[in-house]
Amino acid sequence: MSPVLDARLEAAFGLIAAPGGAVHADIGSDHARLPIALVRRGDVRACLIVEKTAGPCEVARREVRRAGLTERIEVRLGDGFSPIFPQEVHSASLTGLGARTILGILNRAGSALPAQLVLQPNDTTGQLRAWASSHGYHLTDERLAPGFWTYTVLKLERSSGSDPAYQGLPEDVAQAWGPHLLRRQDPLLLAQLRAQHARLTEVTPHGRAAVRRDLELIERTLRLWA
């Protein structure tokens, strides 16, 4: 029986594709829920779990043993991609971490970075989209998931040339909120923008210049849907 995934992990699950039964890496897996679901009802042949400290590492190993999947899921102790060899995995996910933490892991990964990445930060996503554009990855899909707050899940795939996802959209707006979400007029994004607009409108008269810039960006975004 597969573990029950919350909305954000279910969204990540839906974006992970491993053609030919490839190997997927989950960096910072918590209780191994996503890897267990991937090998039981996904396309992946096997998973690698990487945990930075001994406690979470043992928790993940225990959950893998309970699931009877020790032959298909391996748990390694290490920082980010450091325990993974180049080309060892086809794809990787980083979920439930802050965007800065994810960026640090990606920037330290070197040749271990796979061709496909699924990222779910717990805060802003604009800097991850910008990282993809400057590191040879295209943003091929993105989804929003409800939870404690609205989570964004990004799918990046290594590709050359400019990213077609951004064509015809203001770059700053698209990087802030997501070109696929904007084109789909995602209802969760619209609700999020309206809520932020209402909050920032109240504080703008007393706010800093950065607050006014944020409000102006939201207003330009909402005008795209007018």
C-alpha positions as CSV (number, residue, x, y, z in Angstrom):
1,M,0.0,0.0,0.0
2,S,1.4,3.4,-1.0
3,P,1.6,6.2,1.6
4,V,-0.9,9.0,1.4
5,L,0.7,12.1,-0.1
6,D,-0.5,15.6,0.7
7,A,-1.4,18.0,-2.1
8,R,2.1,19.4,-2.6
9,L,3.8,16.0,-2.7
10,E,1.0,14.7,-5.0
11,A,1.8,17.6,-7.3
12,A,5.5,16.8,-7.3
13,F,4.7,13.1,-7.9
14,G,2.7,14.1,-11.0
15,L,5.6,16.0,-12.5
16,I,8.2,13.3,-12.1
17,A,8.7,11.2,-15.2
18,A,11.5,8.6,-15.5
19,P,11.3,7.1,-19.0
20,G,12.6,3.6,-19.3
21,G,12.4,3.0,-15.5
22,A,15.2,5.3,-14.6
23,V,16.5,6.1,-11.1
24,H,15.1,9.2,-9.2
25,A,16.8,11.0,-6.3
26,D,14.9,12.7,-3.5
27,I,17.0,15.2,-1.6
28,G,15.8,15.7,1.9
29,S,13.0,13.1,1.9
30,D,11.7,13.5,5.4
31,H,9.7,10.2,5.9
32,A,10.4,8.7,2.4
33,R,6.8,9.1,1.4
34,L,7.5,10.4,-2.1
35,P,10.1,7.8,-3.1
36,I,7.9,5.0,-1.7
37,A,5.0,6.3,-3.8
38,L,7.2,6.6,-6.9
39,V,8.4,3.0,-6.9
40,R,5.0,1.6,-6.1
41,R,2.7,3.5,-8.4
42,G,5.1,5.6,-10.6
43,D,7.4,4.8,-13.5
44,V,10.7,4.9,-11.7
45,R,12.8,1.7,-11.3
46,A,14.5,2.8,-8.2
47,C,15.1,5.8,-5.9
48,L,17.9,7.3,-4.0
49,I,17.2,9.2,-0.8
50,V,19.7,11.7,0.5
51,E,19.5,13.0,4.0
52,K,22.0,15.5,5.5
53,T,21.9,14.3,9.1
54,A,21.8,10.9,10.8
55,G,18.4,11.3,12.4
56,P,16.3,11.9,9.3
57,C,18.5,9.3,7.5
58,E,17.6,6.6,10.0
59,V,13.9,7.6,9.8
60,A,14.0,7.2,6.0
61,R,15.7,3.9,6.3
62,R,13.1,2.7,8.8
63,E,10.2,3.7,6.5
64,V,11.8,2.0,3.5
65,R,12.2,-1.2,5.5
66,R,8.6,-1.1,6.7
67,A,7.5,-0.7,3.1
68,G,9.6,-3.7,2.1
69,L,11.5,-1.7,-0.6
70,T,15.1,-1.9,0.5
71,E,16.0,-3.4,-2.8
72,R,14.6,-0.5,-4.8
73,I,15.2,2.5,-2.5
74,E,18.6,3.3,-1.1
75,V,19.2,5.9,1.6
76,R,22.5,7.8,1.7
77,L,23.9,10.2,4.2
78,G,25.3,13.4,2.7
79,D,24.8,17.0,1.7
80,G,22.6,17.5,-1.3
81,F,24.0,15.8,-4.4
82,S,27.4,15.0,-2.9
83,P,26.6,11.3,-2.4
84,I,25.4,10.9,-6.0
85,F,27.6,10.1,-8.9
86,P,27.4,11.9,-12.3
87,Q,24.7,10.4,-14.5
88,E,23.6,8.1,-11.7
89,V,20.1,9.5,-11.6
90,H,17.8,10.7,-14.4
91,S,15.8,13.0,-12.2
92,A,15.7,14.6,-8.7
93,S,13.2,16.3,-6.4
94,L,13.8,18.8,-3.7
95,T,10.6,19.5,-1.7
96,G,9.7,21.2,1.6
97,L,12.8,23.4,1.6
98,G,13.4,27.1,1.4
99,A,14.3,28.6,-2.0
100,R,17.7,29.7,-0.8
101,T,18.5,26.2,0.6
102,I,17.4,24.7,-2.7
103,L,19.6,27.2,-4.6
104,G,22.6,26.3,-2.5
105,I,22.1,22.6,-3.1
106,L,21.8,23.1,-6.9
107,N,24.8,25.4,-7.1
108,R,27.0,22.8,-5.2
109,A,25.8,19.9,-7.2
110,G,28.2,20.2,-10.1
111,S,28.1,17.3,-12.6
112,A,25.8,15.3,-10.4
113,L,22.8,17.5,-11.5
114,P,20.4,15.3,-13.5
115,A,18.5,16.4,-16.7
116,Q,15.2,16.7,-14.8
117,L,14.4,18.6,-11.6
118,V,11.2,18.9,-9.6
119,L,11.4,21.7,-7.0
120,Q,8.9,22.6,-4.4
121,P,10.1,25.6,-2.3
122,N,8.3,26.7,0.8
123,D,8.6,30.3,-0.1
124,T,9.3,32.4,-3.2
125,T,9.9,30.8,-6.6
126,G,11.2,33.6,-8.7
127,Q,14.8,33.0,-8.0
128,L,14.5,29.4,-8.9
129,R,13.0,30.2,-12.2
130,A,15.8,32.7,-12.8
131,W,18.4,30.0,-11.8
132,A,16.9,27.7,-14.4
133,S,17.1,30.3,-17.2
134,S,20.8,30.9,-16.4
135,H,21.8,27.3,-16.0
136,G,20.5,25.6,-19.1
137,Y,17.1,24.4,-17.9
138,H,13.7,25.1,-19.3
139,L,10.6,25.4,-17.1
140,T,8.4,22.8,-18.7
141,D,5.5,22.7,-16.2
142,E,4.5,24.1,-12.9
143,R,1.6,23.5,-10.5
144,L,0.1,25.0,-7.4
145,A,-1.1,22.9,-4.5
146,P,-3.1,24.0,-1.5
147,G,-1.8,23.5,2.0
148,F,-0.7,25.5,5.0
149,W,-0.1,28.1,2.3
150,T,-0.2,27.7,-1.5
151,Y,2.8,25.7,-2.7
152,T,4.4,26.0,-6.1
153,V,6.0,23.0,-7.7
154,L,8.3,23.5,-10.7
155,K,9.5,21.0,-13.3
156,L,12.8,21.9,-15.0
157,E,14.4,20.0,-17.9
158,R,17.8,20.6,-19.3
159,S,17.6,22.1,-22.8
160,S,19.5,24.6,-25.0
161,G,18.4,28.0,-26.2
162,S,15.9,30.4,-24.8
163,D,12.9,29.0,-22.8
164,P,9.8,29.1,-24.9
165,A,7.6,29.3,-21.7
166,Y,8.5,33.0,-21.3
167,Q,7.7,34.1,-24.9
168,G,5.2,36.9,-25.1
169,L,5.1,37.6,-21.3
170,P,6.8,40.3,-19.3
171,E,10.0,38.6,-18.0
172,D,9.7,40.0,-14.4
173,V,6.0,39.0,-14.1
174,A,6.6,35.5,-15.6
175,Q,9.6,34.8,-13.3
176,A,7.7,36.0,-10.2
177,W,4.5,34.1,-10.7
178,G,5.2,31.4,-13.4
179,P,4.5,31.6,-17.1
180,H,2.5,28.3,-17.2
181,L,0.4,29.4,-14.3
182,L,-0.3,32.7,-15.9
183,R,-1.2,31.2,-19.3
184,R,-3.6,28.8,-17.6
185,Q,-5.0,31.6,-15.4
186,D,-4.7,29.2,-12.5
187,P,-7.4,30.0,-10.0
188,L,-5.2,29.4,-7.0
189,L,-2.7,31.9,-8.4
190,L,-5.5,34.5,-9.0
191,A,-6.7,34.1,-5.4
192,Q,-3.2,34.4,-4.1
193,L,-2.5,37.6,-6.1
194,R,-5.8,39.2,-5.0
195,A,-5.1,38.4,-1.3
196,Q,-1.6,39.9,-1.6
197,H,-2.9,42.9,-3.4
198,A,-5.5,43.6,-0.7
199,R,-2.8,43.2,2.0
200,L,-0.2,45.4,0.3
201,T,-2.8,48.1,-0.5
202,E,-3.4,48.5,3.2
203,V,0.2,49.0,4.1
204,T,1.5,50.9,1.0
205,P,0.9,54.4,2.3
206,H,3.3,53.6,5.2
207,G,5.4,51.0,3.4
208,R,8.8,51.0,2.0
209,A,9.7,51.3,-1.7
210,A,10.0,47.5,-1.9
211,V,6.4,47.1,-0.8
212,R,5.3,49.6,-3.5
213,R,7.3,47.7,-6.1
214,D,5.7,44.4,-5.1
215,L,2.2,46.0,-5.3
216,E,3.0,47.4,-8.8
217,L,4.2,44.0,-10.0
218,I,1.0,42.4,-8.7
219,E,-1.2,45.1,-10.4
220,R,0.6,44.5,-13.7
221,T,0.1,40.8,-13.4
222,L,-3.7,41.2,-12.7
223,R,-4.0,43.5,-15.7
224,L,-2.9,40.6,-17.9
225,W,-6.1,38.8,-17.0
226,A,-8.4,41.8,-17.3
